[in-house]
Amino acid sequence: MSEKPFKSGFVSIVGKPNVGKSTLMNRLVGEQLSIITPKAQTTRHRIMGIINGDDYQIVYSDTPGMLEPKYALHEAMMRYVKVYLEDA
């Protein structure tokens, strides 16, 4: 009997602020990893969650909401999002 090949992948969850990215990641991994609030821009850096199966691994990344930067903090968060997209 041959062994199944192990598969792995990365999934970045991106979108506008306050659309449910953190809620989605928490549901996908089955844990409360990302903070969920009604306030926009609660997630300010990447939060990672990992799912392991018998023959697979999925690494999810919750990212800050994408927006047009209005001040330095927004600019920094958007730089992070661009890097996270390159990692996916």
C-alpha positions, 0 to 999 in steps of 0.5 A: 500500500502506497502512502498518500503524499503530504500536501500543504498550502497558504491562504491569505484572507484579505478584504476591506475593513470590517467585512468578517475576515477575522471571524472567517479565520476563527471559524476555519481554524476552530479557535478564537485566534483573531480578536473580533470587534465592531471597530474597524482596523482591530487587526493591525498585523498578520494573525496566523492559524494552522489546520493539520490533517492526516495528509495536509496542512493549511496555514491561514493568514488574517490580514488588516483591512485594505484601505486608502492610507490616511495616516502613518499607521494605515500606511504601515498596515498596507505595507504589511498587507502587500508583504502578506499577499506576496507570501500567499 
